[in-house]
């Protein structure tokens, strides 16, 4: 199986959606390399970065599911590193 290294950027504007966000991240926890969250209180948003090493389909699915949550925006940036496991 081929995996790719990517970073998923998440902007949380609706704190009521954080439970759904955390449930999705937990589902993909085996692929997650690291996570950094920054509360930006002055603007009322949270910025989260997720480093991930997973099959491209899994990254796309996770990012899409996150983006469908109310008040959450997500985008993925992929490296050119592809690993065959």
N, C-alpha and C positions, 0 to 999 in steps of 0.2 A: 504494500500500500504506500502511495506517495503522500508525503505531508509537506506543508509549507509553513514558513514562519511568517506571522503577520501581527499587526497591531490593530486592535479595534478601539476606536475612540467613541466614547459615549457621553452625551450631554443629558443630564436629568433635570428637567424643568418642573416635573410633577412628582413630589415625594410620595404620593399615594401609589405610584407605580413601582416603588423600590422592592416590594415583596416579590412581584413578578420578575423583576430584573434579577434579584438574587437567586430565585428558583432556576432561571435559565442558566445563569453562571454556574450554579451548583451542578446542573446536568452535564455541563461541558468541562467540569473541573479537572478531569483527567488530562485534558489538552492544555490547560492554562499554565503558562510558565510563571507569570506574575501579574499583579494587579496594583494599580496606584489610583487612589481617589483623592480629589482635592475639592473641598467645599468652598465655593465662592459666595460667601454670605452677602456681600455687597450687591450682588446681582440676583441672588436667590436661586442659584443653580449649583449643580455638582458636576465636576468633570472627572471622568474615569477613563483610564487607559488599561487595556488588557493585552498582554503579550501572550501569543498562542502559537503552538506548533501542532497542526491538525490537518486532516485531509481538506482540500479546498471546499468540497461540498459541505463539510461540517461547519467551516468558518462562515460560508455564505448563509447557511441555514440559521446559525446562531445570530448572526448580524441582522438578518431579516426579521427573526422573531423579536429581537430587542427593539428594532425600529417600529414594530407594530404596537408596542406598548404606548399608552397615552402619555404624552409629555416626554418621550424619550427619543432621542436621535442617535443613530449609530452609523458609523462608516468604517470600512476596513481598508488598510494599506498593506499590500503584500510585498515581501522580499522576493528576490529571484532565487533564493535558496530552496531547493526541492530535495527532500530526503526520501529514499526508498527504504521502508522497514520490512 
